[in-house]
Amino acid sequence: MAKNRALQQWRVEDSIELYGIRNWGAGHFTISEAGEVVICPQGARGPQISIPEIIAGLRARGYNMPVLLRVENFLDTRIANIHESFRKAIKNLSYKGAFRGVFPIKVNQQQQVVEKIAQFGARYHHGFEVSSKAELIAAVSLLRDSEACLICNGYKDEEFIDLGLQSQRLGCNLFFVLEMPGELDVLIERSRALDVRPSIGVRARLAVRADGHWTDSGGERSTFGLSPDQIVDVVDKLKTCDMLDCFRLLHYHLGSQVPNIRDIRTGVMESSRLYVGLVQEGAPMGYLDLGGGLAVDYDGSHTNNISSRNYTLDEYCVDVVETIMSILDERQVPHPSIITESGRATVAYYSVLLFNILDVSMVEEVRLPDTMPDDTPEPVRNLREVLSGISPRNLQECYNDAVYYRDEMRQLFFTGRVALRQRTTAERFFWAIVMRIAREKGKLKNVPRDLEDIDVSLADIYYGNFSVFQSLPDSWAIDQLFPVMPVHRLNEFPSRQGIISDITCDSDGRIDHFIDSQGIKPTLDLHLLHDGEEYYLGAFLVGAYQETLGDLHNLMGDTNVVSIRAADDGTYEYVREIRGDSVADILSYVEYEPRRILEDLRVTAEKAVRDGRISPSERFAIMQTFEDGLRGYTYFER
């Protein structure tokens, strides 16, 4: 499509189609007539905010790339969408219970994220899910709403339980969810010691398993949760201790990103049966926590691919409510409050990683010799003959011959029988053959399997000023698909095919799978770099997990972070700015002491003065360079 459109005038609409932004952008992003990616804080028909304009504002304020851009409005929008969709389903189906959303702090633990969710979510009684003592303390400090649910998952020692019980005293609507059978004895003992009757839930280990990256989160062999017989043991134990009235919640979790609505319905059905059974055992219950699973359509395909989902938010809510009703009504069991722990769907759109391209390694047309010296090895002559005989009818044969003669030439070089220049000539002929085959295969209706991805070997490498391991760890670790595209020049034809490498020294620090209307493609359509002009790319939908999971590979630290908030009239302000890690910050994280480093460098520099290698004034300049370096950004600075 792109090559055909290049013959005509390239239009913004072509870029919209090429990069799929209308599909995965969910109305939050589009491309303006100026060829720039814009933010739509009020949806596609509202005001638009240019990302290149934001970048210009950041540079004027002294911020270098990379920058993590947060759009606060998107948190408001996503929370509102989830609650309003459930409210609509509850009203239309005459469901008698309420909806209570909670945000799993592990999805994005940054203080400003959690704080904004607490502030805006208060109107909906939106709560939190925590899985550690640190997360619990953070949540209690920010949660002001006594109707919002605070779900305590994870392993719980005595201190965790004491923190939760004391939080109940402060007015928190807190639930201890039992992940392991042994937790119940500790909970009973500590609740008696502090004279607080806890609200207890259990995490059920369902039989159903969902497709996707996190399939091991569910099923009978899942890591966490209680089996049905263990849940019955909990009921019996609580009856014995006269605490069955404390049993109020059933919880399960299928996985972080469940792409197929069928799996969601099956999980709700099984859990609803368990819920009915607990009510029949005499437990008061009142809450059914479906865990996470509401997926994000990263690739915009609206399918059950692992990076997509085959349902809408409204369909999800209707299916959940309707399934619970159908099972509980037949047993005349009161409708519970429905809890979902939708973290990914809440914060994924919130953050965009912006970075500049530092350089590009391009596959250029190969320079071939006009004449062949008399001592030219036979494999080189054979490669030249293969090149001259390429036609659409013999592409596979020519490719096989080229690989054979190239490998033969390499073996001759390894054994010292040909010179470096002779091997270089062979490599040039080989790549000329590959480039010719790549052009000719476009004329074929059926491309041989070996030649389908031959274009990938010819892709340019665009060097981005960021670290995959720090900012997009899921792209490296589990091949998570994130939308990546240029944020400007989108009214120009993108004439190059490339992959993106980061600035670490690791060959895994690259992005080489991209969204495509047909699924996944190995290269991204990009523009030629212009001398003296920055070229900016954005990685979108990175608000879930990426900030917390990022590591310090090559001692690359946190990026600069800037939050904006848009007003109804389309104006916006920079509401929060966080400087990225300095070199000194990063060194301190791995147990270096910057002051000690400077002292050691001073000793080394002074010895160089005594030995006559540098002058005292040169020592001053050298020390100043190191001091400035410690204060500097860990990423490339223009």
ZAKOLLO-779737 format. One record per residue (C-alpha): residue in one letter; chain; x, z, y. Coordinates in Angstrom, 3 decimals. Example, Ala and Ser with C-alpha at 12.3 -4.5 7.8 and 13.67 -1.06 7.14 Angstrom:
- lokol_nugu_xx_zz_yy
- A_A_12.300_7.800_-4.500
- S_A_13.670_7.140_-1.060
***
This chain:
- lokol_nugu_xx_zz_yy
- M_A_0.000_0.000_0.000
- A_A_2.749_0.969_2.448
- K_A_4.691_-2.288_2.007
- N_A_1.571_-4.380_2.481
- R_A_0.635_-2.503_5.628
- A_A_4.184_-2.985_6.950
- L_A_3.414_-6.678_7.234
- Q_A_0.699_-5.749_9.717
- Q_A_0.661_-3.112_12.441
- W_A_0.998_0.354_10.975
- R_A_-1.871_2.607_12.019
- V_A_-2.399_6.355_12.074
- E_A_-5.160_5.894_9.514
- D_A_-2.553_4.454_7.138
- S_A_-0.500_7.636_7.444
- I_A_-3.607_9.758_6.877
- E_A_-4.171_7.890_3.631
- L_A_-0.510_7.782_2.607
- Y_A_0.146_11.512_2.981
- G_A_-3.343_12.607_1.884
- I_A_-3.695_15.045_4.762
- R_A_-7.466_14.617_4.925
- N_A_-7.712_15.723_1.284
- W_A_-5.417_18.759_1.180
- G_A_-5.739_19.715_4.856
- A_A_-9.271_21.129_4.338
- G_A_-10.095_20.359_7.963
- H_A_-7.219_22.534_9.226
- F_A_-4.777_19.649_9.811
- T_A_-4.987_15.981_10.705
- I_A_-2.980_13.293_12.528
- S_A_-3.603_12.450_16.177
- E_A_-3.658_8.983_17.699
- A_A_-0.172_9.750_19.021
- G_A_1.063_9.886_15.423
- E_A_1.565_13.663_15.356
- V_A_0.319_16.259_12.892
- V_A_-2.119_18.511_14.730
- I_A_-3.677_21.870_13.954
- C_A_-7.468_22.073_14.069
- P_A_-8.285_25.766_14.574
- Q_A_-12.032_25.096_14.734
- G_A_-12.199_22.320_12.169
- A_A_-11.804_18.568_12.333
- R_A_-14.201_18.110_15.264
- G_A_-12.755_20.850_17.469
- P_A_-9.679_20.992_19.711
- Q_A_-6.337_19.834_18.332
- I_A_-2.913_21.413_18.817
- S_A_0.149_19.209_18.384
- I_A_2.820_20.595_16.058
- P_A_5.584_18.604_17.841
- E_A_4.377_20.201_21.086
- I_A_4.672_23.631_19.471
- I_A_8.195_22.759_18.289
- A_A_9.157_21.719_21.825
- G_A_7.848_25.051_23.083
- L_A_9.840_26.924_20.480
- R_A_13.062_25.106_21.347
- A_A_12.500_25.810_25.033
- R_A_12.167_29.490_24.090
- G_A_15.498_29.413_22.291
- Y_A_14.366_29.094_18.675
- N_A_16.246_26.836_16.288
- M_A_14.873_25.278_13.137
- P_A_13.831_26.204_10.525
- V_A_10.765_28.066_11.746
- L_A_7.852_29.500_9.799
- L_A_4.790_28.788_11.916
- R_A_1.776_31.039_11.384
- V_A_-1.651_30.126_12.729
- E_A_-3.657_33.338_13.066
- N_A_-6.971_31.500_13.385
- F_A_-6.667_30.309_9.805
- L_A_-6.750_33.875_8.490
- D_A_-9.993_34.451_10.369
- T_A_-11.433_31.179_9.111
- R_A_-10.509_31.663_5.455
- I_A_-11.862_35.239_5.303
- A_A_-15.067_34.170_7.046
- N_A_-15.511_31.166_4.755
- I_A_-15.228_33.254_1.588
- H_A_-17.642_35.943_2.791
- E_A_-20.180_33.574_4.316
- S_A_-20.213_31.414_1.195
- F_A_-20.866_34.437_-1.020
- R_A_-23.533_35.701_1.396
- K_A_-25.277_32.345_1.232
- A_A_-25.204_32.304_-2.572
- I_A_-26.447_35.926_-2.738
- K_A_-29.322_35.168_-0.381
- N_A_-30.360_31.894_-1.998
- L_A_-30.303_33.351_-5.514
- S_A_-31.918_36.693_-4.495
- Y_A_-28.975_38.643_-5.861
- K_A_-29.418_42.380_-5.304
- G_A_-25.772_43.369_-4.973
- A_A_-23.249_42.830_-2.169
- F_A_-19.922_40.994_-1.955
- R_A_-16.703_42.844_-1.161
- G_A_-13.568_40.750_-0.830
- V_A_-10.117_42.275_-1.118
- F_A_-6.707_40.829_-0.314
- P_A_-3.894_41.396_-2.857
- I_A_-1.016_42.512_-0.674
- K_A_1.543_41.116_-3.134
- V_A_0.530_37.589_-2.110
- N_A_1.961_38.107_1.393
- Q_A_3.243_41.588_2.200
- Q_A_4.408_40.875_5.746
- Q_A_3.106_43.514_8.147
- Q_A_1.587_41.153_10.667
- V_A_-0.280_39.296_7.909
- V_A_-1.753_42.444_6.369
- E_A_-2.570_43.876_9.791
- K_A_-4.472_40.768_10.895
- I_A_-6.429_40.653_7.637
- A_A_-7.433_44.286_8.149
- Q_A_-8.459_43.663_11.755
- F_A_-10.500_40.524_11.246
- G_A_-11.754_41.506_7.784
- A_A_-13.338_44.703_9.139
- R_A_-16.465_42.801_10.153
- Y_A_-16.942_41.885_6.481
- H_A_-15.665_45.172_4.974
- H_A_-12.733_43.228_3.564
- G_A_-10.331_45.491_1.676
- F_A_-7.004_45.392_-0.153
- E_A_-5.616_45.355_-3.661
- V_A_-2.327_47.195_-4.185
- S_A_-0.011_47.490_-7.170
- S_A_2.693_49.882_-5.993
- K_A_3.170_53.039_-3.944
- A_A_4.668_51.072_-1.071
- E_A_1.701_48.696_-0.951
- L_A_-0.742_51.611_-1.176
- I_A_0.807_53.430_1.779
- A_A_0.863_50.223_3.830
- A_A_-2.792_49.498_3.039
- V_A_-4.041_53.006_3.842
- S_A_-2.196_52.961_7.163
- L_A_-4.007_49.781_8.240
- L_A_-7.447_50.129_6.623
- R_A_-9.979_51.735_8.962
- D_A_-13.199_50.787_7.152
- S_A_-14.661_53.318_4.689
- E_A_-16.887_50.623_3.139
- A_A_-13.985_48.312_2.323
- C_A_-12.663_48.593_-1.227
- L_A_-9.099_49.644_-1.969
- I_A_-8.231_48.576_-5.520
- C_A_-5.220_50.274_-7.148
- N_A_-3.772_48.147_-9.950
- G_A_-0.344_48.307_-11.555
- Y_A_1.500_51.162_-13.257
- K_A_0.657_54.523_-11.722
- D_A_2.843_57.624_-11.942
- E_A_1.816_61.069_-10.674
- E_A_2.968_60.322_-7.130
- F_A_0.990_57.062_-7.012
- I_A_-2.116_58.887_-8.219
- D_A_-1.627_61.746_-5.741
- L_A_-1.310_59.232_-2.920
- G_A_-4.556_57.601_-4.008
- L_A_-6.442_60.878_-4.353
- Q_A_-5.307_62.027_-0.926
- S_A_-6.377_58.646_0.441
- Q_A_-9.849_59.317_-0.947
- R_A_-9.876_62.538_1.056
- L_A_-9.126_60.477_4.142
- G_A_-12.273_58.434_3.503
- C_A_-10.915_55.438_1.561
- N_A_-13.257_53.757_-0.901
- L_A_-10.473_53.716_-3.482
- F_A_-10.586_52.763_-7.176
- F_A_-7.946_53.591_-9.772
- V_A_-7.903_50.670_-12.215
- L_A_-6.473_51.680_-15.589
- E_A_-3.948_49.123_-16.819
- M_A_-2.673_51.216_-19.758
- P_A_-4.531_53.796_-21.876
- G_A_-2.023_56.553_-21.103
- E_A_-2.808_56.450_-17.381
- L_A_-6.149_58.169_-17.900
- D_A_-4.685_61.516_-18.963
- V_A_-2.430_61.637_-15.906
- L_A_-5.313_60.677_-13.625
- I_A_-7.570_63.386_-15.050
- E_A_-4.834_66.022_-14.777
- R_A_-3.939_65.168_-11.146
- S_A_-7.580_64.891_-10.046
- R_A_-8.229_68.378_-11.379
- A_A_-5.092_69.714_-9.722
- L_A_-6.097_68.307_-6.329
- D_A_-9.825_68.918_-6.880
- V_A_-10.774_65.304_-6.149
- R_A_-13.126_63.332_-8.379
- P_A_-11.640_59.839_-8.632
- S_A_-13.415_56.505_-8.738
- I_A_-12.199_54.939_-11.970
- G_A_-12.114_51.355_-13.170
- V_A_-10.527_49.567_-16.114
- R_A_-8.834_46.222_-16.342
- A_A_-10.321_44.377_-19.291
- R_A_-8.207_42.117_-21.473
- L_A_-10.591_39.204_-21.940
- A_A_-10.457_36.711_-24.764
- V_A_-10.797_33.761_-22.410
- R_A_-7.652_32.077_-21.064
- A_A_-7.504_29.766_-18.079
- D_A_-5.396_26.641_-17.653
- G_A_-2.639_26.528_-15.060
- H_A_0.752_28.080_-14.254
- W_A_-0.473_31.624_-14.879
- T_A_-2.323_31.172_-18.166
- D_A_-0.612_34.267_-19.622
- S_A_-2.459_36.453_-17.098
- G_A_-5.533_36.219_-19.326
- G_A_-6.288_36.216_-23.017
- E_A_-6.104_38.847_-25.699
- R_A_-2.272_38.926_-25.548
- S_A_-2.052_39.218_-21.762
- T_A_0.514_41.669_-20.415
- F_A_-1.908_44.011_-18.670
- G_A_-5.336_45.386_-19.406
- L_A_-7.302_47.248_-22.075
- S_A_-8.917_45.728_-25.139
- P_A_-12.636_46.397_-25.777
- D_A_-11.857_49.203_-28.252
- Q_A_-9.497_50.843_-25.755
- I_A_-12.220_50.644_-23.094
- V_A_-14.601_52.439_-25.483
- D_A_-11.921_55.110_-25.934
- V_A_-11.871_55.558_-22.146
- V_A_-15.649_56.020_-22.159
- D_A_-15.396_58.641_-24.902
- K_A_-12.592_60.475_-23.130
- L_A_-14.526_60.596_-19.868
- K_A_-17.604_61.846_-21.659
- T_A_-15.571_64.629_-23.237
- C_A_-14.172_65.602_-19.822
- D_A_-17.588_65.389_-18.141
- M_A_-16.244_62.596_-15.888
- L_A_-18.228_59.565_-17.048
- D_A_-19.869_59.489_-13.616
- C_A_-16.438_58.552_-12.228
- F_A_-16.407_55.269_-14.204
- R_A_-17.585_52.781_-11.583
- L_A_-15.664_49.499_-11.853
- L_A_-14.767_46.790_-14.354
- H_A_-11.904_44.466_-13.479
- Y_A_-10.250_41.436_-15.065
- H_A_-7.826_38.737_-13.931
- L_A_-7.587_35.174_-15.291
- G_A_-4.693_33.989_-13.138
- S_A_-3.574_33.237_-9.609
- Q_A_-4.671_29.588_-9.491
- V_A_-7.491_28.612_-11.840
- P_A_-8.149_24.877_-11.383
- N_A_-11.139_24.495_-13.715
- I_A_-14.542_25.973_-12.820
- R_A_-15.428_26.056_-16.530
- D_A_-12.747_28.718_-17.143
- I_A_-14.039_30.747_-14.208
- R_A_-17.608_30.689_-15.547
- T_A_-16.438_31.672_-19.033
- G_A_-14.490_34.634_-17.638
- V_A_-17.484_35.828_-15.612
- M_A_-19.730_35.552_-18.672
- E_A_-17.438_37.626_-20.892
- S_A_-16.839_40.293_-18.239
- S_A_-20.556_40.515_-17.483
- R_A_-21.222_41.256_-21.165
- L_A_-18.626_44.021_-21.049
- Y_A_-20.191_45.354_-17.857
- V_A_-23.619_45.516_-19.514
- G_A_-22.113_47.371_-22.442
- L_A_-20.534_49.981_-20.179
- V_A_-23.826_50.569_-18.372
- Q_A_-25.518_50.996_-21.744
- E_A_-22.866_53.584_-22.611
- G_A_-24.027_55.623_-19.631
- A_A_-21.362_54.748_-17.072
- P_A_-22.887_54.387_-13.568
- M_A_-20.636_51.408_-12.704
- G_A_-21.689_49.443_-9.604
- Y_A_-18.661_47.167_-9.100
- L_A_-17.479_44.067_-10.978
- D_A_-14.012_42.912_-9.871
- L_A_-13.304_39.301_-10.901
- G_A_-9.677_39.457_-9.785
- G_A_-7.996_36.382_-8.332
- G_A_-8.170_32.783_-9.405
- L_A_-9.873_30.976_-6.516
- A_A_-7.549_27.982_-6.333
- V_A_-6.039_26.042_-3.455
- D_A_-6.181_22.240_-3.598
- Y_A_-2.498_21.638_-2.891
- D_A_-2.524_17.967_-3.832
- G_A_-5.993_17.158_-2.492
- S_A_-7.082_15.470_-5.725
- H_A_-10.137_17.722_-6.325
- T_A_-9.345_17.751_-10.064
- N_A_-8.409_20.328_-12.678
- N_A_-4.701_19.577_-12.221
- I_A_-2.672_22.775_-11.949
- S_A_-2.047_22.131_-8.236
- S_A_-5.688_21.419_-7.456
- R_A_-9.227_22.579_-8.248
- N_A_-12.315_20.735_-9.443
- Y_A_-14.803_22.838_-7.476
- T_A_-15.700_23.733_-3.907
- L_A_-15.847_27.226_-2.468
- D_A_-19.654_27.089_-2.398
- E_A_-19.756_25.978_-6.029
- Y_A_-17.413_28.816_-6.987
- C_A_-19.605_31.417_-5.290
- V_A_-22.864_30.066_-6.714
- D_A_-21.451_29.908_-10.245
- V_A_-20.128_33.477_-10.033
- V_A_-23.372_34.960_-8.696
- E_A_-25.633_32.921_-10.954
- T_A_-23.653_33.745_-14.100
- I_A_-23.662_37.482_-13.417
- M_A_-27.409_37.434_-12.717
- S_A_-28.269_35.466_-15.853
- I_A_-26.586_38.030_-18.120
- L_A_-27.508_41.264_-16.320
- D_A_-31.144_40.293_-15.738
- E_A_-31.810_39.719_-19.432
- R_A_-30.714_43.339_-20.060
- Q_A_-32.385_44.661_-16.877
- V_A_-29.072_45.988_-15.567
- P_A_-28.832_46.452_-11.763
- H_A_-26.667_43.899_-9.985
- P_A_-23.214_45.232_-9.092
- S_A_-21.201_44.651_-5.935
- I_A_-18.986_41.647_-6.626
- I_A_-15.296_41.951_-5.759
- T_A_-12.845_39.053_-5.730
- E_A_-9.127_39.309_-5.062
- S_A_-8.655_35.908_-3.437
- G_A_-5.150_36.061_-2.020
- R_A_-3.836_32.518_-2.349
- A_A_-7.051_31.014_-0.934
- T_A_-6.880_33.435_2.002
- V_A_-3.329_32.918_3.237
- A_A_-1.983_29.614_1.851
- Y_A_-3.044_27.581_4.910
- Y_A_-1.820_30.271_7.301
- S_A_1.875_29.280_7.234
- V_A_3.771_26.025_7.747
- L_A_7.527_25.699_7.250
- L_A_8.996_23.432_9.929
- F_A_12.523_22.083_9.576
- N_A_14.688_19.310_10.969
- I_A_16.654_16.693_9.061
- L_A_20.396_17.004_9.589
- D_A_21.570_13.812_7.902
- V_A_20.618_11.224_5.319
- S_A_22.495_9.631_2.442
- M_A_21.139_6.104_2.108
- V_A_21.538_3.579_-0.672
- E_A_22.753_0.528_1.177
- E_A_23.143_-3.041_-0.007
- V_A_26.255_-3.210_-2.171
- R_A_29.287_-5.117_-0.905
- L_A_30.477_-7.397_-3.712
- P_A_33.784_-9.263_-3.864
- D_A_33.707_-12.974_-3.159
- T_A_36.323_-13.730_-5.789
- M_A_37.467_-12.015_-8.963
- P_A_41.211_-11.268_-9.435
- D_A_42.883_-12.613_-12.557
- D_A_43.262_-9.088_-14.003
- T_A_39.536_-8.287_-13.694
- P_A_38.449_-6.430_-16.861
- E_A_35.961_-8.172_-19.115
- P_A_33.123_-5.591_-18.526
- V_A_33.239_-6.357_-14.794
- R_A_32.957_-10.099_-15.445
- N_A_30.034_-9.384_-17.757
- L_A_28.291_-7.303_-15.079
- R_A_28.708_-10.168_-12.610
- E_A_27.119_-12.526_-15.129
- V_A_24.191_-10.123_-15.684
- L_A_23.555_-9.996_-11.939
- S_A_23.444_-13.772_-11.613
- G_A_20.999_-14.122_-14.495
- I_A_18.292_-11.601_-13.488
- S_A_14.693_-12.884_-13.560
- P_A_11.282_-11.193_-13.971
- R_A_11.325_-12.239_-17.641
- N_A_14.503_-10.400_-18.652
- L_A_14.572_-7.204_-16.550
- Q_A_14.704_-4.830_-19.508
- E_A_17.461_-6.857_-21.193
- C_A_19.515_-7.007_-17.995
- Y_A_19.125_-3.289_-17.432
- N_A_20.267_-2.490_-20.964
- D_A_23.288_-4.800_-20.596
- A_A_24.208_-3.296_-17.229
- V_A_24.180_0.240_-18.618
- Y_A_26.269_-0.835_-21.612
- Y_A_28.970_-2.600_-19.556
- R_A_29.060_0.212_-16.974
- D_A_29.593_2.813_-19.692
- E_A_32.220_0.608_-21.333
- M_A_34.088_0.429_-18.026
- R_A_33.915_4.184_-17.569
- Q_A_35.408_4.734_-21.009
- L_A_38.266_2.394_-20.163
- F_A_38.883_4.404_-16.992
- F_A_38.781_7.730_-18.851
- T_A_41.472_6.486_-21.233
- G_A_43.632_5.141_-18.417
- R_A_43.290_1.442_-19.250
- V_A_41.764_0.349_-15.906
- A_A_42.510_1.346_-12.334
- L_A_40.283_3.164_-9.846
- R_A_39.536_0.020_-7.808
- Q_A_38.535_-1.855_-10.945
- R_A_36.120_0.891_-11.914
- T_A_34.739_0.903_-8.361
- T_A_34.061_-2.831_-8.579
- A_A_32.144_-2.284_-11.816
- E_A_30.024_0.453_-10.228
- R_A_29.186_-1.839_-7.295
- F_A_28.000_-4.600_-9.588
- F_A_25.955_-2.080_-11.588
- W_A_24.122_-0.812_-8.501
- A_A_23.563_-4.342_-7.259
- I_A_21.863_-5.045_-10.599
- V_A_19.707_-1.903_-10.327
- M_A_18.611_-2.837_-6.801
- R_A_17.746_-6.402_-7.877
- I_A_15.751_-5.103_-10.869
- A_A_13.880_-2.653_-8.625
- R_A_12.818_-5.540_-6.376
- E_A_11.884_-7.866_-9.229
- K_A_9.800_-5.338_-11.174
- G_A_7.232_-5.402_-8.382
- K_A_6.303_-8.882_-9.597
- L_A_5.351_-7.608_-13.058
- K_A_1.870_-6.585_-14.162
- N_A_3.262_-4.356_-16.911
- V_A_6.536_-2.633_-16.079
- P_A_8.708_-1.536_-19.041
- R_A_8.758_2.227_-19.429
- D_A_12.524_2.475_-18.889
- L_A_12.131_0.757_-15.513
- E_A_9.122_2.668_-14.161
- D_A_11.234_5.230_-12.291
- I_A_14.189_3.042_-11.466
- D_A_13.299_3.318_-7.771
- V_A_14.100_7.050_-7.907
- S_A_17.765_6.294_-8.556
- L_A_17.759_4.324_-5.291
- A_A_16.033_6.991_-3.183
- D_A_17.680_8.219_-0.007
- I_A_18.613_11.897_0.244
- Y_A_17.360_13.548_3.430
- Y_A_19.200_16.805_4.149
- G_A_16.779_19.395_5.513
- N_A_17.802_22.469_7.489
- F_A_16.271_25.063_5.180
- S_A_16.706_26.737_1.787
- V_A_14.303_25.957_-1.043
- F_A_15.210_29.274_-2.680
- Q_A_14.382_31.265_0.449
- S_A_11.326_29.480_1.833
- L_A_9.821_27.496_-1.093
- P_A_10.906_29.361_-4.226
- D_A_7.880_28.252_-6.283
- S_A_8.828_24.610_-5.715
- W_A_12.099_25.331_-7.518
- A_A_10.974_27.921_-10.063
- I_A_7.668_26.549_-11.384
- D_A_7.441_23.057_-9.841
- Q_A_4.657_24.163_-7.521
- L_A_3.477_21.199_-5.458
- F_A_3.368_21.699_-1.683
- P_A_2.288_19.024_0.795
- V_A_5.430_17.840_2.609
- M_A_5.417_15.186_5.309
- P_A_6.851_14.209_8.711
- V_A_5.041_15.883_11.599
- H_A_5.610_13.038_14.069
- R_A_6.240_9.261_14.231
- L_A_3.188_8.791_12.028
- N_A_2.112_5.722_13.988
- E_A_5.300_4.044_12.699
- F_A_5.824_2.485_9.290
- P_A_7.876_4.826_7.024
- S_A_10.309_2.289_5.616
- R_A_12.434_4.572_3.429
- Q_A_11.855_6.353_0.117
- G_A_13.636_9.666_-0.122
- I_A_13.944_13.069_-1.668
- I_A_14.706_16.212_0.323
- S_A_17.776_18.346_-0.228
- D_A_18.269_21.736_1.402
- I_A_21.569_22.992_2.833
- T_A_22.532_25.250_-0.058
- C_A_25.313_24.128_-2.363
- D_A_22.995_24.098_-5.385
- S_A_21.789_20.846_-6.916
- D_A_18.437_22.559_-7.631
- G_A_17.926_23.052_-3.896
- R_A_15.820_19.931_-3.514
- I_A_12.243_18.714_-3.395
- D_A_11.717_15.676_-5.586
- H_A_8.023_15.774_-6.465
- F_A_5.375_14.992_-3.896
- I_A_1.606_14.615_-3.737
- D_A_0.156_11.179_-4.309
- S_A_-3.329_9.727_-4.629
- Q_A_-2.462_8.912_-8.248
- G_A_-1.021_12.347_-9.013
- I_A_2.663_13.101_-8.365
- K_A_5.343_10.774_-7.060
- P_A_9.121_11.305_-7.197
- T_A_9.914_10.176_-3.631
- L_A_8.458_10.681_-0.157
- D_A_7.815_7.963_2.430
- L_A_10.086_8.722_5.383
- H_A_11.363_7.092_8.579
- L_A_14.808_5.935_9.545
- L_A_16.632_8.503_11.662
- H_A_17.193_7.643_15.320
- D_A_20.523_8.539_16.886
- G_A_20.218_11.497_19.221
- E_A_16.663_12.340_18.125
- E_A_15.521_15.115_15.825
- Y_A_13.349_14.247_12.841
- Y_A_10.973_17.047_11.864
- L_A_9.207_17.659_8.576
- G_A_6.664_20.267_7.604
- A_A_5.945_21.955_4.262
- F_A_2.313_23.038_4.355
- L_A_0.182_25.635_2.532
- V_A_3.151_27.970_2.028
- G_A_1.483_31.228_3.090
- A_A_0.993_32.582_-0.457
- Y_A_3.904_34.296_-2.231
- Q_A_6.715_32.193_-0.717
- E_A_7.800_34.681_1.966
- T_A_8.043_37.586_-0.447
- L_A_9.548_35.740_-3.424
- G_A_12.335_34.081_-1.428
- D_A_15.877_35.092_-2.345
- L_A_19.231_35.095_-0.569
- H_A_20.767_32.091_-2.329
- N_A_24.002_31.217_-0.489
- L_A_23.113_34.154_1.791
- M_A_20.491_32.127_3.627
- G_A_18.139_34.642_5.239
- D_A_14.607_34.784_6.533
- T_A_13.774_32.006_8.962
- N_A_12.512_32.460_12.491
- V_A_8.802_33.290_12.413
- V_A_6.391_32.455_15.235
- S_A_2.647_33.127_15.285
- I_A_0.201_31.317_17.512
- R_A_-3.456_31.941_18.254
- A_A_-5.724_29.227_19.638
- A_A_-8.557_29.789_22.064
- D_A_-11.919_28.025_21.885
- D_A_-10.858_25.533_24.563
- G_A_-7.832_24.369_22.564
- T_A_-5.222_26.290_24.534
- Y_A_-2.946_28.554_22.548
- E_A_-0.403_31.301_22.990
- Y_A_2.647_32.471_21.120
- V_A_1.394_35.899_20.086
- R_A_4.344_37.092_18.022
- E_A_7.950_36.028_17.559
- I_A_10.373_37.343_14.950
- R_A_13.988_36.267_15.013
- G_A_15.341_35.132_11.673
- D_A_18.111_37.012_9.923
- S_A_21.526_36.929_11.493
- V_A_24.675_36.591_9.404
- A_A_25.293_40.313_9.931
- D_A_21.782_41.131_8.717
- I_A_22.255_39.148_5.529
- L_A_25.674_40.618_4.786
- S_A_24.252_44.128_5.176
- Y_A_21.530_43.291_2.622
- V_A_24.212_42.701_0.000
- E_A_26.110_45.900_0.837
- Y_A_28.657_44.599_3.324
- E_A_29.194_46.582_6.515
- P_A_29.546_44.236_9.520
- R_A_31.601_46.815_11.428
- R_A_33.967_47.167_8.491
- I_A_34.224_43.375_8.249
- L_A_35.227_43.145_11.918
- E_A_37.769_45.936_11.495
- D_A_39.300_44.188_8.478
- L_A_39.431_40.934_10.433
- R_A_41.068_42.757_13.373
- V_A_43.783_44.112_11.085
- T_A_44.396_40.627_9.662
- A_A_44.481_39.089_13.153
- E_A_46.875_41.725_14.479
- K_A_49.237_41.095_11.582
- A_A_49.120_37.380_12.444
- V_A_50.201_38.317_16.009
- R_A_53.085_40.428_14.695
- D_A_54.171_37.592_12.392
- G_A_54.177_35.180_15.317
- R_A_51.457_32.874_13.933
- I_A_49.092_33.439_16.889
- S_A_49.338_34.860_20.396
- P_A_47.368_37.903_21.622
- S_A_45.063_35.604_23.624
- E_A_44.481_33.487_20.535
- R_A_43.674_36.660_18.626
- F_A_40.987_37.425_21.209
- A_A_39.438_33.953_20.811
- I_A_39.524_34.211_17.015
- M_A_37.851_37.628_17.007
- Q_A_35.242_36.373_19.469
- T_A_34.451_33.509_17.100
- F_A_33.842_35.900_14.198
- E_A_31.773_38.280_16.329
- D_A_29.615_35.369_17.508
- G_A_29.336_34.171_13.917
- L_A_28.000_37.524_12.742
- R_A_25.324_37.390_15.427
- G_A_24.404_33.792_14.609
- Y_A_21.515_32.329_12.604
- T_A_22.213_31.763_8.913
- Y_A_20.924_28.173_9.164
- F_A_22.458_25.121_10.802
- E_A_22.471_25.363_14.592
- R_A_22.740_22.322_16.824
***
